[in-house]
Structures are given as C-alpha cells and as structure tokens.
C-alpha cells in the first residue's frame, strides 16, 4: 500500500533534501514498508510491533525492534 514518497515525507516535515534526523521510532510498524520510506532520513531507526508475523517480516528487513510489554 502506498502511503507517501520520500519527497512527500520531507515536505510534510518541512526539511531540506540533505536533512537527517537522529532517531526514528515507528510505533506499530506493521510490515515496515512505510518505515522503509522514512528510514533514509534518520541515522537510527527502531520499530515496535505486537504481531508475531509482522515482527518476523520487520526482522527480515533488518529493522531494530524494541520489545513492548505485549511482545511475545
């Protein structure tokens, strides 16, 4: 599912093309496709997700997962 492009996300944040943020935390990242669009703008990216299958996909995509109290 298309949510936004990198340039649209930069416009939403009102930042220049060379701007980089320190960290991104995506809460409820799902399969990580939207996170992949945002990730190039940040030095570090962390995700949370309670769904086991989605956590597996996020891991395969190389995202750093943060455990939540409902993660099992």
C-alpha positions, 0 to 999 in steps of 0.5 A: 500500500502506498502511503507517501514518497520520500519527497512527500515525507520531507515536505510534510516535515518541512526539511531540506533534501540533505536533512537527517534526523537522529532517531526514528521510532515507528510505533506499530510498524506493521510490515515496515514498508512505510518505515522503509520510506522514512528510514533514509532520513534518520541515522537510527531507526527502531520499530515496535510491533505486537504481531508475531508475523509482522515482527518476523517480516520487520526482522527480515528487513533488518529493522531494530525492534524494541520489545513492548510489554505485549511482545511475545 
